Amino acid sequence: MLGLLGMAPLAGGVLKAAGTTRAGTSELTLSEQARRRIQVQHLPNVPLITHEGKNVRFYDDLVKNKIVSLNFFFANCDEVCPLVMANLAQVQKLLGKQVGRDIFMYSFTLKPEEDTLDVIRRHREMYRAGPGWTFLTAKPADMETLRKAIGFTYPEPEIDKDKTQHIGNIRYGNEPLMLWSACPGMAHAKWIAESLEWAIRPETNRVQAP
């Protein structure tokens, strides 16, 4: 699991100078190798379907070279989901035109066997989601692969398989810079928005030397 607060580089990130594995060759730089490892281990290129009915790939189409927020929900949830989704609706307002331009918000159903395209489309309309906030479904096996890869899991198997107890966190990150973190989905909307803005402008999150 990634840290809950602030931004952290993964696998070396870009905070270290990128060097080639062999001078004068076309081999990947150390930074490119790290980025590839993160993609393979945590950002699977599974097929998904947007609320508009468009077929997309998670990494290639949604995450690569983008700044994103990721969360899970299901339409008939009456506990965590409504609170998190209402918060995200407020976050969308706070970020304004940055959504769909500087950052892309993605919400994935935990119950694709129930949440059809019509269901997630209506759910999206209920929260007045604007451009840049996409709701998605997929085959159950592909959605499980994605959920586990990006860390929305409990260590106890019995709890993990109970969708009513799903983790209400929001994962956010700057994919090209390999900076990823998470925050509680039920935190104050203004704090969540500020966290996402750190991903947009990571220089604001650097620790200043004394």
Buried (B, 14 or more C-beta within 10 A) or exposed (E): EBEEEEBBBBBBBBEEEBEBEEEEEEEBEBBEBBBEBBBEEBBBBBEBBBBEEEEBBBBEBBBBEBBBBBBBBBBEBEEBBEEBBBBBBBBBEBBEEBBBEBBBBBBBBBBBEEBBBEBBBBBBEEBEBBEBBBBBBBBEEBBBBBBEBBBBBEEEEEEBEEBEBBBBBBBBBBBBBBBBBBBBBBBEBEEBBBBBBBBBEBEEBEEEEE
